[in-house]
Amino acid sequence: MTKEKPFILHALSPTKIVSPFDINMAYDSGFDNVATYTNITMEDVSDLVQDIIFSRHPNDCKKTGLFIAGEDAEEAIEMLEKAKKAMVPPFEISVFADPAGSFTTAAAMIACVKNTLASKFKTDLKNKKLQIVGAKGIVGGACAVIAAQEGAKVGMIIHRDGAIDPINKRVAEYKKKYGVNLEAVMGITDDEKTKMSEDADIILCAAAAGKEALLLKHFKNAKNLKVVSDVNAVPPPGIEGLEVNSNEEKIKNTNVFGIGALAVGQIKAQVQHKLLKLMCTSDKPVFLDFREAYKIAQDIKK
């Protein structure tokens, strides 16, 4: 009797570790074995992919996947594209990029906000003013692109000194790569944060964990503000008054609906599970990034 070939996931990262979170998720989603590769450079990708594909019969390539981790969204996308180019049909495998969980987290966050707009306000993201605090980070950047592609008017908030040049650079890069129009918005001083909040329909916080980036005094009187969300589960919250387990509850003493980190995280985990599962079940190779993650997240929130 021929032994059934195992499902193998090869997880690579330009950093010194592959997150245990991703390894656990892979096993729980159907992979029998997970091999990790660290400190990988862009020059390593093609050779690694070809070692992976040519070591198995084409029929077993569908039981083989490549996961791209790391801490840089643009680098992960570039590695995904390089991996695709290294395929030699019929030797092809599925590839999923989700550096630092950012793509699945951003997809979950935007899907949650979109659902709240629909359920509480009978509207969507089109033409809504959406401000992102922590836009220089990997989750904030992915949120900006997804929201802009949904028709939102996205402001990338400069909320601390030293972020002006990185934010302006990201605005230009995303316009060139994804065709989205983003705006750099000042939000360092109390007055700037208050003005930014008054201009917003939605505020997302993807700032560094354990730091209050936006205080209640900045947004409690913002007349147009409908929804705020935060991905930080480490106290204190990134947005004052927003509980980590809040799921469309109004923030105390405001009319603003909040979506906390645990509500976002629950959807994020389901999205990652479904995408990893898809790698195991698809008869054809799939190539997955924040765009596919957002489609799944919307399906979950319907």
C-alpha positions in Angstrom: 0.0 0.0 0.0 1.3 3.4 -1.0 1.7 5.8 2.0 -0.3 9.0 1.6 2.1 12.0 1.2 2.0 14.5 4.0 0.9 18.1 3.7 4.1 20.2 4.2 4.3 24.0 4.8 7.7 25.7 4.4 7.6 28.9 6.4 10.3 31.5 5.7 11.2 34.8 7.4 13.8 37.5 6.8 13.9 37.8 10.6 15.6 35.6 13.2 12.4 33.6 14.0 9.1 32.4 12.5 6.3 33.3 14.9 5.0 30.3 17.0 1.6 31.8 16.4 1.9 31.0 12.6 3.3 27.6 13.2 0.4 26.6 15.6 -2.1 28.0 13.1 -0.5 25.9 10.3 -0.8 22.7 12.2 -4.3 23.4 13.3 -5.3 24.2 9.7 -4.3 20.9 8.3 -0.6 20.8 7.6 1.2 17.6 8.8 4.6 19.2 9.0 6.0 22.7 9.2 9.6 23.6 8.3 11.0 27.0 9.2 13.7 29.0 7.5 15.1 32.3 9.1 17.3 35.2 8.1 16.2 34.7 4.5 17.2 37.3 1.9 15.4 38.1 -1.3 18.2 36.3 -3.2 17.4 33.1 -1.4 13.8 32.9 -2.5 14.1 31.4 -6.0 16.5 28.6 -5.0 14.4 27.7 -2.0 11.2 27.5 -4.0 12.8 25.4 -6.7 14.2 23.0 -4.1 10.7 22.7 -2.7 8.8 22.1 -6.0 11.3 19.8 -7.7 11.5 17.5 -4.7 7.9 16.3 -5.1 5.8 14.9 -7.9 3.6 17.6 -9.5 0.6 15.8 -8.1 2.0 16.3 -4.6 2.7 20.0 -5.1 -0.8 20.7 -4.1 0.1 19.3 -0.7 3.0 21.7 -0.4 2.8 25.3 0.7 5.0 28.3 1.3 4.3 30.8 4.0 6.1 34.2 4.0 6.5 35.8 7.4 8.8 38.7 8.6 8.1 42.2 9.7 8.0 44.1 6.4 4.9 44.2 4.2 6.5 45.3 1.0 9.3 42.8 1.3 6.8 40.0 1.9 4.8 41.0 -1.2 8.1 41.1 -3.2 9.0 37.7 -1.9 5.6 36.3 -2.9 6.0 37.7 -6.5 9.5 36.3 -6.7 8.3 32.9 -5.5 5.6 32.9 -8.2 8.2 33.6 -10.9 10.3 30.7 -9.6 7.5 28.1 -10.4 8.0 25.8 -13.3 4.6 24.4 -14.4 3.4 21.8 -13.6 5.6 22.1 -10.5 3.7 24.8 -8.7 2.8 25.4 -5.0 0.6 27.7 -3.0 2.1 30.8 -1.4 0.7 32.9 1.5 2.2 36.1 2.7 1.2 37.4 6.1 4.2 39.2 7.7 3.7 39.7 11.5 0.1 38.7 10.9 -0.5 42.2 9.5 -2.4 41.3 6.4 -5.0 39.1 8.2 -5.2 41.6 11.1 -5.8 44.6 8.7 -8.3 42.6 6.7 -10.2 41.7 9.9 -10.1 45.3 11.2 -11.5 46.8 8.0 -14.2 44.1 7.7 -15.3 44.7 11.3 -15.6 48.5 10.7 -17.5 47.9 7.4 -19.9 45.6 9.2 -20.5 48.2 12.0 -21.1 51.0 9.4 -23.7 48.7 7.8 -25.4 47.5 10.9 -25.5 50.8 12.9 -25.5 53.5 10.2 -26.8 51.7 7.0 -23.8 52.9 5.1 -20.4 51.7 3.9 -16.8 52.9 3.5 -17.2 54.8 0.3 -16.3 58.5 0.7 -15.9 58.1 4.5 -13.0 60.0 6.1 -10.9 57.3 7.7 -7.9 58.3 9.9 -5.2 55.8 10.8 -3.0 56.4 13.9 0.1 54.2 13.6 0.0 54.3 9.9 3.8 53.9 9.7 3.5 50.4 11.0 2.9 47.2 9.1 -0.8 46.8 10.1 -1.6 50.5 9.6 -0.2 50.4 6.1 -2.2 47.4 5.0 -5.4 49.0 6.5 -4.7 52.2 4.5 -4.6 50.3 1.2 -7.6 48.1 1.9 -9.7 51.0 3.0 -8.7 53.2 0.1 -9.6 50.5 -2.3 -13.0 50.4 -0.7 -13.4 54.0 -1.5 -12.6 55.6 1.8 -10.7 58.9 2.0 -7.7 57.7 4.1 -5.5 59.9 6.3 -2.3 58.5 7.5 -1.7 60.2 10.8 1.7 61.5 11.8 1.3 61.1 15.6 4.9 61.5 16.8 8.1 63.3 15.9 10.2 61.5 13.3 7.3 60.0 11.4 6.8 62.7 8.8 9.3 61.4 6.2 8.3 57.7 6.6 4.6 58.6 6.2 5.1 60.8 3.2 7.3 58.0 1.6 4.6 55.4 2.3 1.9 57.7 0.7 4.0 58.0 -2.4 4.9 54.3 -2.6 1.3 53.1 -2.1 0.0 55.5 -4.8 2.6 54.1 -7.2 2.1 50.4 -6.4 -1.6 50.2 -5.6 -3.1 53.3 -7.3 -4.6 54.6 -4.1 -4.6 58.2 -3.0 -3.7 58.6 0.7 -3.1 61.8 2.7 -0.5 62.5 5.4 -2.2 64.3 8.3 -0.6 65.9 11.3 -1.6 64.5 14.7 1.2 65.2 17.1 -0.2 67.9 19.4 -3.5 67.8 21.3 -4.9 70.4 18.9 -3.9 68.4 15.9 -5.4 65.2 17.3 -8.6 67.0 18.1 -8.9 68.4 14.6 -8.0 65.1 13.1 -10.8 63.4 15.1 -13.3 66.1 14.2 -12.6 65.5 10.5 -13.1 61.7 10.8 -15.9 59.3 10.3 -13.7 56.4 11.4 -10.4 56.2 13.4 -8.2 53.1 13.4 -5.3 52.7 15.9 -2.5 50.5 14.9 0.1 52.2 17.1 2.8 50.4 19.1 1.4 48.2 21.9 1.0 49.6 25.4 0.8 53.3 24.4 -2.3 55.6 24.5 -2.1 57.3 21.1 -5.5 58.9 21.2 -7.2 60.2 24.4 -10.9 60.6 25.1 -10.6 64.4 25.2 -9.4 64.3 21.5 -12.5 62.7 20.1 -15.4 62.8 22.6 -17.0 65.9 20.9 -16.3 64.8 17.3 -19.7 65.1 15.7 -19.0 63.0 12.6 -17.1 60.2 14.3 -18.9 56.9 14.0 -16.5 54.1 14.7 -13.1 53.6 16.3 -11.0 50.4 16.4 -7.7 49.4 18.0 -5.6 46.3 17.5 -3.6 46.7 20.7 -4.5 44.2 23.4 -1.7 45.3 25.8 -2.8 47.8 28.5 -3.3 50.7 28.2 -5.5 50.7 25.0 -4.3 52.7 22.1 -7.6 54.6 22.2 -8.7 55.7 25.7 -12.0 54.2 26.8 -12.0 51.4 24.2 -12.1 48.1 25.9 -10.2 45.2 24.3 -13.4 43.0 24.2 -15.7 45.8 22.9 -17.7 44.6 19.9 -19.8 47.5 18.6 -20.5 48.9 22.0 -20.5 52.7 22.5 -17.5 54.1 24.3 -18.7 55.6 27.6 -19.9 59.2 27.5 -19.7 59.3 23.6 -21.8 58.2 20.7 -18.9 56.4 19.1 -19.0 52.7 18.5 -15.9 50.8 19.5 -14.3 47.6 18.1 -11.6 46.3 20.5 -8.5 44.2 19.8 -10.1 40.9 20.9 -13.0 41.4 18.5 -10.6 42.1 15.6 -8.3 39.2 16.7 -11.1 36.7 16.7 -11.8 37.5 13.0 -8.1 37.6 12.2 -7.6 34.1 13.5 -10.5 32.8 11.5 -9.2 34.5 8.3 -5.7 33.0 8.7 -7.1 29.6 9.4 -9.3 29.7 6.3 -6.4 30.8 4.1 -4.1 28.1 5.4 -6.9 25.6 4.9 -7.3 26.8 1.4 -3.7 26.0 0.7 -4.4 22.4 1.7 -7.6 21.9 -0.2 -7.2 23.8 -3.4 -6.5 21.8 -6.6 -4.7 24.7 -8.1 -2.0 26.8 -6.6 -3.3 29.9 -4.8 -1.3 33.1 -4.1 -2.6 34.9 -1.0 -2.0 38.3 0.5 -4.1 41.1 2.2 -6.5 41.2 -0.8 -7.6 37.6 -0.4 -7.6 38.0 3.4 -10.0 40.9 3.1 -12.4 38.8 0.9 -12.5 36.1 3.5 -12.9 38.5 6.4 -15.9 40.1 4.7 -17.5 36.7 4.2 -17.0 35.9 7.9 -18.6 39.2 9.0 -21.7 38.8 6.7 
